[in-house]
Amino acid sequence: MTADRFKADVARVAWSGRGMVRNCCGYPGALMPVMFKRTLANSENSTYNFQWKPQAVVINLGTNDAHGQPVPSLLEFYNGYAAFMKTVYAVYGQQTKIFTICGGMVEGPFCDTVAKVSKDLGGYHVAVPRLTQPQFGCNGHPNVAGNRVMADLLAKVMSPVMGW
């Protein structure tokens, strides 16, 4: 929705239940930082070449970590998030703007940690308040209205930084 608003090209790496350092609910498989480096998410041997260089990267991770078992310590989560942000800068360049999002389905210490690592590493943070009816659908996940709330908040932060 935010990319549409800015008429920006977009590439997505998204997978239900995957986290930064823990997947949700005992879900097996690679974590998002591992999948980020792949052309085909389920193929360990497919490596993305990172030739396309975005101006901005949006990271919306933390909810699945907060619901993963065992729940990671905030230090482990911070370190994992920081390592991933450093990877993003390494493959796309330091000029890339990183926007972190947390909230909607989780709040508190995990979102505070996302905000801190974002600030520490030069990112821009978007805090999303807990979504309420009628902003969520199945299992408390955001529906179109909830996604609109997040897109509007992201656009408000991105616009002055990106000049869009």
DRENVOZA-171708 format. One record per atom (N, C-alpha, C, O, CB): x, y, z; residue in one letter. Coordinates in steps of 0.1 Angstrom, whole numbers, plus 5000, padded with zeros to 4 digits. Glycine has a CB too. Layout:
N
XYZA/...
end
This chain:
164
500849885000M/500050005000M/500950135000M/500650224993M/499150005012M/501950125008T/502850245008T/503550264995T/503750374990T/503950225020T/504050154989A/504750154976A/503750214966A/504150294957A/505250024972A/502550164966D/501550224956D/501350374958D/501250444948D/500150144959D/501250414970R/501150554973R/502250644967R/502050744961R/501050584988R/503450584968F/504650664963F/504950624948F/505950674942F/505850634971F/504150534942K/504450484929K/505850424928K/506550454918K/504150594918K/506250354938A/507550294939A/507650154935A/506650074937A/508150314953A/508750104929D/508949964927D/509049894940D/509549954950D/510149934918D/508649774941V/508749704954V/509049554952V/508549494942V/507449714962V/509849504960A/510149364961A/509949324975A/510249394985A/511649324957A/509249204977R/508849164991R/509549034994R/509748944986R/507349154992R/509949015007V/510348895013V/509448875025V/509548935035V/511948885017V/508448785023A/507448765034A/507148615035A/507048545025A/506148845031A/506948575047W/506548435049W/505948425063W/506448465073W/507848335048W/504748365063S/503948355076S/504748285086S/505348175084S/502648295073S/504748335098G/505348265110G/506848285111G/507348235122G/505048125109G/507548345102R/508948355103R/509348475111R/508748575111R/509548365089R/510448465118G/510948565127G/512348605124G/513048555115G/510848525141G/512848705132M/514248755131M/515148655137M/516148615131M/514348895137M/514848605149V/515748515156V/514948385161V/515548285164V/516348575168V/513648395161R/512748275164R/511548285155R/510948385153R/512348275179R/511148165150N/509948155143N/508748145153N/508948095164N/509948035133N/507648175149C/506448165157C/506048025159C/506147935150C/505248245152C/505547995171C/504747875174C/505447745171C/504747655167C/503447885167C/506747745172G/507547625169G/507647595154G/507947485150G/506847505176G/507347685146Y/507347675131Y/508847645127Y/509747715130Y/506847795124Y/509047525120P/510347495115P/510747575103P/509947645097P/510447345112P/512047575100G/512447635088G/513347755091G/513647795102G/511347675080G/513847815080A/514747925080A/514148045086A/512948065085A/515347955066A/514948125092L/514548255097L/514548355086L/515148335076L/515448305109L/513948475088M/513848575077M/515248625073M/515348635060M/513048685082M/516148645081P/517448695076P/518148595067P/518848635058P/518448715088P/517848465069V/518448365060V/517648365047V/518248355036V/518348215066V/516348375047M/515448375035M/515748495027M/515648495015M/513948365039M/516048605033F/516348735027F/517448715016F/517448785006F/516748845037F/518448625019K/519548605010K/519348514998K/520148484990K/520748555018K/518048454998R/517748354988R/516948404977R/516148504979R/517048234995R/517048354965T/516148384954T/514948304955T/513848354953T/516848354940T/515048174959L/513848084962L/513948054977L/514847994982L/513947954953L/512948094984A/512948094999A/513147955004A/513847935014A/511648135004A/512647844998N/512847715003N/514047644998N/514347525001N/511647634999N/514847704989S/516047644984S/517347694990S/517647814988S/516047664968S/517947614998E/519247655005E/520347694995E/521247774999E/519647545014E/520247644983N/521247674973N/520947784964N/521747814954N/521547544965N/519847854966S/519547974957S/519948104964S/519448144974S/518047974953S/520948164958T/521448284964T/521048404956T/521348414944T/523048284965T/520448504962Y/520048624955Y/521348714952Y/522248714960Y/519048714963Y/521348784941N/522548854937N/522549004941N/523649064941N/522748844922N/521449054946F/521349194951F/521849294941F/522349394945F/522249204964F/521649274928Q/522049374918Q/521049484919Q/521449604917Q/522049304905Q/519749464921W/518749564922W/519049634935W/519049574946W/517349514921W/519149764935K/519449844947K/518349934951K/518150034944K/520849924946K/517549904961P/516449994965P/516950114972P/518050114978P/515449914974P/516150224972Q/516450344979Q/516150324994Q/516750385003Q/515750464974Q/515150244997A/514650215010A/514350075012A/513850005003A/513350305013A/514550025025V/514149895029V/513249905041V/513549975050V/515449805031V/512149835041V/511249835053V/511349695059V/511149595053V/509749865048V/511549695072I/511649575080I/510549575090I/510449665098I/513049555087I/509649475089N/508549465098N/508649325104N/507949225101N/507149485091N/509549305114L/509749175121L/509749195136L/510149305141L/511049115116L/509449095143G/509449105158G/508149035163G/508248975174G/509449245162G/507049035156T/505848975162T/506048825163T/505748765174T/504649005152T/506548755153N/506748615154N/507848575164N/507748475171N/507148555141N/508848655166D/509848635176D/509248635190D/509448555199D/510948735175D/508348735192A/507648755205A/506748635209A/506448605220A/506848885206A/506348565198H/505448445200H/506148315198H/505548215198H/504248455191H/507448325195G/508248205193G/508548135206G/508448195217G/509548235186G/508948005206Q/509247935218Q/510647865216Q/510847795206Q/508147825221Q/511447885225P/511347975237P/511448125232P/512148145222P/512447945247P/510848215239V/510948355235V/512348395237V/512948375248V/509948435244V/512948465227P/514348505228P/514448615238P/513548695241P/514848545215P/515648625244S/515948735253S/515948865245S/516148855233S/517248715261S/515748975251L/515849105244L/517249125238L/517349195228L/515449215253L/518249085245L/519649095240L/519849015228L/520349055218L/520649055251L/519348885228E/519448805216E/518648865204E/519148865193E/518848665219E/517448915207F/516648985197F/517349105191F/517449125179F/515249015202F/517949185200Y/518649305196Y/519849265187Y/519949325176Y/519149385208Y/520649175191N/521749135184N/521449075170N/522049105160N/522549025191N/520348995169G/519848945157G/519349045147G/519649045135G/518748835159G/518649145153Y/518149255145Y/519249345140Y/519249385128Y/517049335153Y/520149365148A/521349455144A/522149385133A/522549445124A/522249485156A/522349255135A/523149175124A/522349185111A/523049195101A/523349035129A/521049175111F/520249175099F/520349315093F/520549335080F/518849145101F/520249425101M/520349555095M/521749575089M/521849645078M/520049665106M/522749525095K/524149535090K/524249465077K/524949505067K/525149485100K/523549345075T/523549275063T/522849355052T/523349365041T/522749145065T/521749425055V/521049505045V/521949615041V/522049645029V/519749565052V/522549685050Y/523549795046Y/524649735037Y/525049795028Y/524049865058Y/525149615041A/526249555033A/525849525019A/526749545010A/526749435041A/524749475017V/524349425003V/523749544995V/523849544983V/523349315004V/523149645001Y/522549754994Y/523349884994Y/523149974986Y/521149774998Y/524249895004G/525050015006G/524450105017G/523350095021G/524950104993G/525350185023Q/525050265035Q/524050375031Q/523450435040Q/526350325040Q/523950415018Q/523050515014Q/521550465015Q/520650555015Q/523350565000Q/521350335016T/519950285017T/519350325030T/519950315041T/520050135015T/518150375030K/517450415042K/516650285046K/515950225039K/516450535039K/516850255059I/516150145065I/515050195075I/515250275083I/517050045073I/513850145072F/512650185081F/512250055088F/511949955082F/511450245072F/512150065101T/511649945109T/510249975114T/509950085118T/512649925121T/509449875114I/508149885119I/507949775130I/508449665129I/507049855108I/507249815141C/506849725151C/505549765157C/505249885158C/507949705162C/504649675159G/503449705166G/502249645158G/502449565148G/503249855167G/501049675162G/499949625156G/499449495163G/498349485168G/500149595142G/500349395164M/499949265171M/500849245183M/500449165191M/500149155161M/501949315184V/502749305196V/503249445200V/503249535192V/504049215193V/503549465213E/503949595218E/504849565230E/505049455234E/502749685222E/505349675235G/506249655247G/507649635244G/508249695235G/505749545256G/508349545252P/509749535251P/510349495237P/511349545233P/510249425261P/509649415230F/510149375216F/510049495207F/511049525200F/509249265210F/509049575208C/508949695199C/509949805204C/510549875196C/507549755199C/510149815217D/511149905223D/512549865217D/513349955214D/511149905238D/512749735217T/514049685212T/514249715197T/515349755193T/514249535214T/513249705189V/513249735175V/513549885173V/514449925165V/511949705168V/512949965181A/513150115180A/514650145184A/515250235178A/512250195190A/515150075194K/516550105199K/517550065188K/518450145185K/516750035212K/517449945183V/518349895173V/518349985160V/519350015154V/518149745169V/517150025157S/516950115145S/517650245147S/518450295139S/515450135142S/517450305159K/518150425162K/519650415163K/520450495157K/517650485176K/520150305169D/521550275171D/522250265157D/523450295156D/521750155179D/521550205147L/522150175134L/521750275123L/521950245112L/521850035130L/521150385127G/520750485117G/519550465109G/519350515098G/521850495108G/518650375114G/517350355108G/516350455112G/516550545120G/516850215110G/515150435107Y/513950525110Y/512850425115Y/512550335108Y/513450605098Y/512350455126H/511350365133H/509950415131H/509650535133H/511750345147H/509050325129V/507650345128V/506950265139V/506950145138V/507050315114V/506350335149A/505650255159A/504250255156A/503550355153A/505850335173A/503650135156V/502250105153V/501550075165V/501949985173V/502049995142V/500450155169P/499750115181P/498949985179P/498749945167P/498650235184P/498649925190R/497949795189R/496649825181R/495849915183R/497549745203R/496449735171L/495249745162L/494049695170L/494149615179L/495449655149L/492949755167T/491649725173T/490649695163T/490849715151T/491149845182T/489549635167Q/488449615158Q/488049745152Q/487949845159Q/487149545165Q/487749765139P/487749655129P/489049645120P/488949635108P/486549685120P/490149665127Q/491449665119Q/492149535119Q/493249515113Q/492349765126Q/491549425124F/492149295123F/491149195120F/489949205122F/492849265137F/491749085114G/490848975109G/491248845116G/491248835128G/490948965094G/491648745108C/491948615112C/493048615122C/494148665120C/492248525100C/492848555134N/493848535144N/494548665148N/495748665152N/494848435140N/493848775147G/494348905152G/495348965142G/495949065145G/495048885165G/495448905130H/496348965119H/495649085113H/494449085113H/496748855109H/496449185109P/495749295103P/495049265090P/495449175082P/496849405099P/493849325089N/493149305076N/493449435067N/494449495070N/491549295079N/492649455057V/492949575049V/492949705057V/493749785054V/491849575037V/492049715066A/491949835074A/493249855083A/493749965084A/490649845083A/493649745089G/494849745097G/496049765089G/496949845093G/494949615104G/496149705077N/497249735068N/497249885064N/498349935062N/497249645056N/496149945062R/496050085058R/496650175070R/497350265067R/494550125055R/496250135082V/496850215093V/498350205093V/499050315094V/496350155107V/498950085091M/500350075091M/500950145079M/502050215080M/500749925091M/500350135067A/500850205055A/500850355057A/501750425053A/500050165043A/499750405063D/499750555065D/500750595074D/501350705072D/498350585070D/501050525085L/502050565094L/503450555088L/504350645090L/502050465107L/503650445080L/504950435073L/505150545063L/506250605063L/505050295066L/504150585056A/504250685046A/504550825052A/505350905047A/502950705038A/503950845064K/504150965071K/505650985076K/506251095075K/503250975084K/506350875079V/507750875083V/508650875071V/509650945070V/508050755092V/508250795061M/509150785049M/509150915040M/510150955035M/508650675040M/508050985039S/507951095030S/508951205032S/509651235022S/506551155031S/509151255044P/510151355046P/511651305044P/512451375040P/510051425059P/511851175048V/513151125047V/513551095033V/514651125029V/513250985055V/512651045025M/512851005011M/512651125001M/513151114990M/512050895007M/511951225006G/511551334996G/510451294986G/510451354976G/512751384989G/509651194990W/508651144981W/507351214985W/506351184979W/508550994982W/
end
